[in-house]
């Protein structure tokens, strides 16, 4: 049975805003307080999805989370006869808290979970562990809805769903944004690469300016629970200098696809050790490394352009990869110059494609942030009950849905408007039916 790597992209939510909530994410901080466009953000993401689908790739969608998240407000002591009253209470007393529970950051589903596909696991099942996202309050409230959504799509004995790791600093987990897979083909056993920023037994060698969000302990716990083969599992430490430059997740400085690893010179603390361990784990399958020198692309330019938050994609009947990068890469002279040389001179990269994802980029998320990769057989795809695999009909339906329900612009002061809650819930109620997902939101179950 043919096997594919499916890109599950998160739809941007109706409350997409620039509240600047994410410390260590320079784009989020720099654009905090600016007016966003939820409609434009959602359409930009949808256009990326259909572009990849039209190139013959398997593309699917994941729905937004319900925001503002009223259950979190209740837990924090805000009261009222109705949910609208609770929003009004929070808006009056703590607009900063209301902004946190209105974040649409769940659209970056690279943080949703860590996924180990069935060829890699001892029991032959695909394992999912939703990320606890402990490092940020506005993200830590995502885990329950993420779990429900994943379970509603990936049903049956072929999938194993785990609980998120325990809360607390030791097991801080940020999902697939710090996890990569290298393999000869998607259906064959591969190497799972876990990248961490800090080990709780060695905190002195970590970053000094920004926090490291992924711990080695969290990565090791996921590898154990997923039943991964020790000889095919590699742990690597992020370079602390990169974290302090704004590389809050490894997918901002490195990306892998099949037997190709594309990264910056300062992505990893011990790059030569990493290469030796990957080469040893790969056996007879040779890994291709493209390491971008710091004197060609500085950390500053890498973070500003999100060069490495790109998607490396194997198109049908094509031996080399296409590199999908944000349009900002074309606007940075150093990055554009490097990509021109890469496209012309390196056999592993067939073409570089530039996409406009400015609304996501303004909050610190590029092409790779928006997708969660899941290896699936053709049979598994066909047996999926949910209507999440993108085709022209679903693309048309989703585009019309966005046009009907999303605001053209949203300032953080607009989060104080209780009607935004009703608008969002009306949209999400319709979407859950459109995608055949059932009652996945708490407001649908009351």
C-alpha positions as CSV (number, residue, x, y, z in Angstrom):
1,X,0.0,0.0,0.0
2,X,1.4,3.4,-1.0
3,X,2.4,5.6,1.9
4,X,2.3,9.4,2.0
5,X,3.4,12.2,4.3
6,X,0.3,14.3,4.8
7,X,0.6,18.0,5.7
8,X,-2.2,18.9,8.1
9,X,-2.4,22.7,8.2
10,X,-4.2,24.7,10.9
11,X,-6.9,27.1,9.8
12,X,-6.3,30.5,11.3
13,X,-9.0,31.4,13.8
14,X,-11.5,34.2,13.7
15,X,-9.8,36.0,16.7
16,X,-6.4,36.2,14.9
17,X,-4.7,39.3,16.6
18,X,-1.4,40.9,17.4
19,X,-1.3,41.0,21.2
20,X,2.5,40.3,21.4
21,X,2.1,37.5,23.9
22,X,5.0,35.3,23.1
23,X,8.3,36.3,24.8
24,X,11.3,35.1,22.8
25,X,9.3,35.3,19.5
26,X,10.7,38.5,18.1
27,X,8.0,38.9,15.4
28,X,5.2,38.5,17.9
29,X,6.8,41.1,20.2
30,X,7.6,43.5,17.3
31,X,4.0,43.5,16.0
32,X,2.3,43.6,19.3
33,X,-0.5,46.2,19.4
34,X,-0.9,46.4,15.6
35,X,-4.1,45.7,13.8
36,X,-4.5,42.3,12.2
37,X,-6.7,40.9,9.5
38,X,-8.2,37.5,10.5
39,X,-9.8,37.1,7.0
40,X,-6.5,37.8,5.2
41,X,-4.6,35.5,7.6
42,X,-7.1,32.6,7.0
43,X,-7.1,33.1,3.3
44,X,-3.3,33.2,3.0
45,X,-3.1,29.9,4.9
46,X,-5.8,28.4,2.7
47,X,-4.0,29.5,-0.5
48,X,-0.8,27.8,0.7
49,X,-2.7,24.6,1.3
50,X,-4.4,24.5,-2.1
51,X,-1.1,25.4,-3.8
52,X,0.5,22.3,-2.4
53,X,-2.5,20.1,-3.1
54,X,-2.5,21.2,-6.8
55,X,1.2,20.1,-7.0
56,X,0.1,16.6,-6.2
57,X,0.8,16.5,-2.4
58,X,-1.6,15.2,0.2
59,X,-2.9,18.2,2.1
60,X,-5.4,18.3,4.9
61,X,-6.8,20.8,7.4
62,X,-7.2,21.1,11.1
63,X,-9.9,23.4,12.6
64,X,-9.2,26.4,14.8
65,X,-9.8,26.4,18.6
66,X,-12.7,28.1,20.2
67,X,-11.6,31.6,21.3
68,X,-12.1,33.5,23.5
69,X,-11.7,30.5,25.7
70,X,-14.4,31.0,28.3
71,X,-13.7,27.8,30.4
72,X,-10.2,29.3,31.2
73,X,-11.9,32.6,32.3
74,X,-14.2,30.6,34.6
75,X,-11.2,28.9,36.2
76,X,-9.6,32.3,36.8
77,X,-12.6,33.5,38.7
78,X,-14.5,35.5,36.1
79,X,-18.3,35.1,36.5
80,X,-21.6,35.9,34.8
81,X,-25.0,34.4,34.0
82,X,-23.9,33.8,30.4
83,X,-20.6,33.4,28.6
84,X,-21.0,36.9,27.1
85,X,-21.3,38.2,30.7
86,X,-18.0,36.4,31.6
87,X,-16.3,38.0,28.6
88,X,-17.6,41.4,29.7
89,X,-16.3,40.8,33.3
90,X,-12.9,39.9,32.0
91,X,-12.8,42.8,29.6
92,X,-13.5,45.2,32.4
93,X,-11.2,43.8,35.1
94,X,-8.3,42.1,33.2
95,X,-8.1,42.9,29.4
96,X,-4.6,41.3,29.4
97,X,-6.1,38.0,30.5
98,X,-8.8,38.3,27.9
99,X,-6.1,38.8,25.2
100,X,-4.4,35.6,26.3
101,X,-7.5,33.5,26.1
102,X,-8.4,35.1,22.7
103,X,-5.1,34.1,21.1
104,X,-5.4,32.1,17.8
105,X,-1.9,30.6,18.2
106,X,-3.3,27.1,17.9
107,X,-3.2,27.7,14.1
108,X,0.5,26.8,14.3
109,X,-0.1,23.1,14.5
110,X,3.6,22.3,14.4
111,X,3.2,22.9,18.1
112,X,0.0,20.7,18.4
113,X,1.7,17.4,19.0
114,X,4.6,15.1,18.4
115,X,3.7,12.3,15.9
116,X,5.7,9.1,15.4
117,X,4.5,7.2,12.3
118,X,3.8,3.5,12.3
119,X,7.1,2.4,10.5
120,X,9.1,3.8,13.5
121,X,7.3,2.3,16.4
122,X,7.6,-1.1,18.0
123,X,3.9,-1.8,18.0
124,X,3.4,-0.6,14.4
125,X,0.9,2.1,15.3
126,X,1.1,5.8,14.8
127,X,1.5,7.6,18.1
128,X,0.4,11.1,19.0
129,X,1.3,13.1,22.1
130,X,-0.3,16.5,22.3
131,X,2.2,19.2,23.5
132,X,1.6,20.6,26.9
133,X,3.0,24.0,25.9
134,X,3.8,24.8,29.5
135,X,6.1,27.7,28.7
136,X,3.3,30.1,27.8
137,X,-0.1,30.5,29.5
138,X,-2.0,31.4,26.3
139,X,-0.7,28.2,24.6
140,X,-1.0,25.9,27.6
141,X,-4.8,26.0,27.4
142,X,-4.7,24.4,23.9
143,X,-4.0,20.8,24.9
144,X,-7.6,19.6,25.6
145,X,-9.1,20.8,22.4
146,X,-6.0,19.6,20.4
147,X,-6.5,16.1,21.9
148,X,-10.2,16.1,21.0
149,X,-9.5,17.2,17.4
150,X,-6.8,14.6,16.8
151,X,-8.9,11.8,18.3
152,X,-11.8,12.8,16.1
153,X,-9.7,12.5,12.9
154,X,-7.4,9.7,13.7
155,X,-9.7,6.9,14.9
156,X,-9.1,3.2,15.2
157,X,-6.6,0.7,16.5
158,X,-3.9,1.9,14.1
159,X,-3.5,5.1,16.2
160,X,-2.3,5.5,19.8
161,X,-3.2,8.7,21.5
162,X,-1.3,9.7,24.6
163,X,-2.0,12.3,27.3
164,X,0.2,15.4,27.3
165,X,3.2,15.2,29.5
166,X,2.8,16.4,33.1
167,X,2.8,20.1,33.7
168,X,5.9,21.7,35.1
169,X,9.2,23.1,33.8
170,X,11.0,19.7,33.7
171,X,8.7,18.3,31.0
172,X,8.0,21.4,28.9
173,X,7.0,20.2,25.5
174,X,6.4,22.2,22.3
175,X,5.5,19.4,19.9
176,X,6.7,18.7,16.4
177,X,8.4,22.2,16.1
178,X,11.3,20.5,17.9
179,X,11.0,17.1,16.2
180,X,12.1,15.9,12.8
181,X,12.2,12.7,10.9
182,X,14.7,11.4,8.4
183,X,14.0,8.4,6.2
184,X,14.7,6.8,2.8
185,X,10.9,6.8,2.1
186,X,7.9,7.7,4.2
187,X,6.8,4.1,4.6
188,X,10.1,2.8,5.8
189,X,11.6,3.0,9.3
190,X,13.2,6.4,9.9
191,X,15.3,8.3,12.3
192,X,13.4,10.5,14.8
193,X,15.4,13.6,15.8
194,X,14.4,15.4,19.0
195,X,15.9,18.8,19.6
196,X,15.9,20.4,23.0
197,X,16.9,23.8,24.4
198,X,17.7,22.8,27.9
199,X,18.3,19.7,30.1
200,X,17.1,20.2,33.6
201,X,20.3,18.6,35.0
202,X,22.5,21.0,33.0
203,X,20.9,24.5,33.1
204,X,24.2,26.5,33.1
205,X,24.9,26.0,29.4
206,X,21.5,27.3,28.2
207,X,20.5,30.6,26.6
208,X,20.9,33.8,28.6
209,X,18.3,36.1,27.0
210,X,15.3,34.1,26.0
211,X,13.9,30.9,27.6
212,X,14.5,27.4,26.2
213,X,11.0,26.0,25.7
214,X,11.8,22.3,25.0
215,X,13.5,20.1,27.6
216,X,15.5,16.9,26.9
217,X,13.5,15.2,29.6
218,X,10.3,15.9,27.7
219,X,11.8,14.6,24.4
220,X,13.0,11.4,26.1
221,X,9.6,10.8,27.7
222,X,7.9,11.0,24.4
223,X,10.4,8.7,22.7
224,X,9.8,6.1,25.5
225,X,6.0,6.3,25.4
226,X,6.0,6.1,21.5
227,X,8.0,2.9,21.7
228,X,10.8,4.2,19.4
229,X,13.9,2.1,18.6
230,X,16.8,3.4,20.6
231,X,19.2,3.0,17.6
232,X,16.9,5.1,15.4
233,X,16.4,7.9,17.9
234,X,18.7,10.9,18.2
235,X,18.6,13.8,20.7
236,X,20.4,17.1,19.9
237,X,20.7,20.3,21.8
238,X,19.8,23.7,20.2
239,X,22.6,26.2,20.0
240,X,21.9,28.7,22.9
241,X,23.1,31.5,20.7
242,X,20.3,30.7,18.3
243,X,17.7,30.8,21.0
244,X,18.9,34.1,22.2
245,X,18.7,35.4,18.6
246,X,14.9,34.5,18.5
247,X,15.0,30.8,17.5
248,X,12.3,29.8,20.0
249,X,11.7,26.5,18.2
250,X,14.1,24.3,16.2
251,X,11.9,24.6,13.1
252,X,12.9,28.3,12.9
253,X,16.6,27.2,12.2
254,X,16.4,23.7,10.7
255,X,14.1,21.6,8.6
256,X,14.3,18.0,7.3
257,X,12.6,15.8,4.7
258,X,13.4,12.2,3.8
259,X,17.2,12.0,3.8
260,X,17.9,15.8,3.6
261,X,18.6,18.1,6.6
262,X,18.7,21.8,5.8
263,X,19.9,23.9,8.7
264,X,22.0,27.0,9.8
265,X,25.5,26.6,10.9
266,X,24.5,27.7,14.4
267,X,21.3,25.5,14.7
268,X,22.9,22.9,16.9
269,X,25.2,23.1,19.9
270,X,27.3,20.1,18.7
271,X,26.8,19.8,14.9
272,X,29.6,17.3,14.3
273,X,28.4,15.0,17.1
274,X,24.9,15.2,15.6
275,X,26.1,14.3,12.2
276,X,28.0,11.2,13.5
277,X,24.9,10.1,15.4
278,X,22.6,10.6,12.4
279,X,25.0,8.8,10.1
280,X,25.3,5.9,12.5
281,X,21.5,5.6,12.9
282,X,21.0,5.8,9.1
283,X,23.0,2.7,8.3
284,X,23.3,2.3,4.6
285,X,21.0,5.3,3.8
286,X,23.1,8.3,3.2
287,X,21.9,11.6,4.7
288,X,22.5,14.8,2.7
289,X,23.4,17.9,4.8
290,X,22.9,21.5,3.7
291,X,24.4,23.7,6.3
292,X,24.1,27.4,5.6
293,X,27.2,29.3,6.8
294,X,26.8,32.2,9.2
295,X,28.9,34.4,6.9
296,X,26.3,33.9,4.1
297,X,23.1,34.2,6.2
298,X,23.4,35.6,9.7
299,X,21.2,34.5,12.6
300,X,19.6,37.9,12.4
301,X,18.7,37.4,8.7
302,X,17.6,33.8,9.3
303,X,15.2,34.9,12.0
304,X,13.9,38.0,10.2
305,X,13.2,36.0,7.0
306,X,12.2,32.6,8.5
307,X,14.4,30.9,5.9
308,X,14.4,27.7,7.8
309,X,10.8,27.8,8.9
310,X,10.2,26.5,5.4
311,X,8.7,23.3,4.0
312,X,10.9,20.8,2.2
313,X,8.6,18.8,0.0
314,X,9.0,15.7,-2.2
315,X,6.7,16.2,-5.2
316,X,5.4,13.1,-7.0
317,X,7.9,11.7,-9.5
318,X,10.6,14.1,-8.4
319,X,13.8,12.9,-6.8
320,X,14.8,16.2,-5.3
321,X,12.9,18.6,-3.0
322,X,11.0,21.8,-3.5
323,X,11.6,24.4,-0.8
324,X,8.6,26.5,0.2
325,X,9.6,29.8,1.9
326,X,7.8,33.0,3.0
327,X,7.9,36.0,0.7
328,X,10.1,37.7,3.3
329,X,13.0,35.6,2.0
330,X,12.8,37.4,-1.3
331,X,13.0,40.8,0.4
332,X,16.2,40.0,2.3
333,X,19.2,40.4,0.1
334,X,21.5,38.0,1.9
335,X,18.8,35.3,2.0
336,X,17.6,35.8,-1.6
337,X,21.2,35.6,-2.8
338,X,21.8,32.4,-1.0
339,X,18.5,30.8,-2.2
340,X,19.4,31.8,-5.8
341,X,22.7,30.0,-5.5
342,X,21.1,27.0,-3.8
343,X,18.4,26.6,-6.5
344,X,21.0,26.8,-9.3
345,X,23.8,24.8,-7.8
346,X,22.5,22.1,-5.4
347,X,21.0,18.9,-6.8
348,X,18.9,18.2,-3.7
349,X,16.8,21.3,-4.2
350,X,14.8,21.5,-7.5
351,X,13.0,24.8,-6.9
352,X,12.3,27.5,-4.3
353,X,8.7,28.8,-4.1
354,X,7.9,32.0,-2.3
355,X,4.5,32.4,-0.6
356,X,2.7,35.3,1.1
357,X,1.9,34.5,4.7
358,X,2.5,37.9,6.2
359,X,-0.3,37.7,8.7
360,X,1.1,34.5,10.2
361,X,4.7,35.8,9.9
362,X,3.7,39.0,11.8
363,X,3.0,36.8,14.8
364,X,6.1,34.6,14.3
365,X,4.9,31.7,12.2
366,X,6.0,30.7,8.7
367,X,5.1,27.9,6.4
368,X,6.4,25.1,8.6
369,X,4.7,26.4,11.8
370,X,1.3,26.0,10.1
371,X,1.6,22.3,9.4
372,X,1.7,19.0,11.3
373,X,3.1,16.1,9.3
374,X,1.4,12.7,9.6
375,X,2.5,9.6,7.6
376,X,-0.6,7.7,6.3
377,X,-1.3,4.9,3.9
378,X,-3.7,5.3,1.1
379,X,-6.1,3.0,3.0
380,X,-5.9,5.1,6.1
381,X,-6.6,8.2,4.1
382,X,-9.6,6.6,2.5
383,X,-11.0,5.3,5.8
384,X,-10.8,8.7,7.5
385,X,-14.4,9.7,8.3
386,X,-13.7,13.4,8.7
387,X,-13.8,15.6,5.6
388,X,-10.4,17.1,6.1
389,X,-8.4,16.2,3.0
390,X,-8.3,19.2,0.8
391,X,-9.7,19.1,-2.7
392,X,-11.1,21.8,-5.0
393,X,-14.6,21.3,-3.5
394,X,-13.4,21.7,0.1
395,X,-11.2,24.6,-0.8
396,X,-14.2,26.4,-2.3
397,X,-16.3,25.6,0.8
398,X,-13.7,26.8,3.2
399,X,-13.0,30.0,1.2
400,X,-16.7,30.9,1.2
401,X,-16.9,30.0,5.0
402,X,-14.0,32.4,5.7
403,X,-15.5,35.2,3.6
404,X,-18.8,34.9,5.5
405,X,-17.5,34.8,9.0
406,X,-14.2,36.5,9.4
407,X,-13.6,40.2,10.1
408,X,-11.4,42.2,7.8
409,X,-9.5,43.7,10.7
410,X,-9.1,43.2,14.4
411,X,-7.3,45.3,16.9
412,X,-6.6,44.0,20.4
413,X,-9.1,46.5,21.7
414,X,-11.8,44.7,19.7
415,X,-11.2,41.6,21.9
416,X,-13.3,43.5,24.5
417,X,-16.3,43.2,22.2
418,X,-18.5,40.3,23.5
419,X,-20.1,39.9,20.1
420,X,-16.8,38.5,18.9
421,X,-17.5,35.4,21.0
422,X,-20.8,34.8,19.3
423,X,-19.4,35.4,15.8
424,X,-16.6,32.9,16.4
425,X,-18.8,30.2,17.8
426,X,-21.3,30.6,14.9
427,X,-18.4,30.1,12.5
428,X,-16.9,27.2,14.3
429,X,-20.2,25.4,14.8
430,X,-20.7,25.6,11.0
431,X,-17.1,24.5,10.3
432,X,-17.3,21.4,12.5
433,X,-20.3,20.3,10.5
434,X,-18.5,21.2,7.2
435,X,-15.6,19.0,8.2
436,X,-17.7,16.2,9.6
437,X,-16.0,16.4,13.0
438,X,-19.0,16.3,15.3
439,X,-19.2,18.3,18.6
440,X,-15.5,19.0,19.2
441,X,-15.9,22.2,21.1
442,X,-17.0,22.6,24.7
443,X,-19.7,25.1,23.8
444,X,-21.3,22.5,21.5
445,X,-21.7,20.1,24.4
446,X,-23.7,22.3,26.8
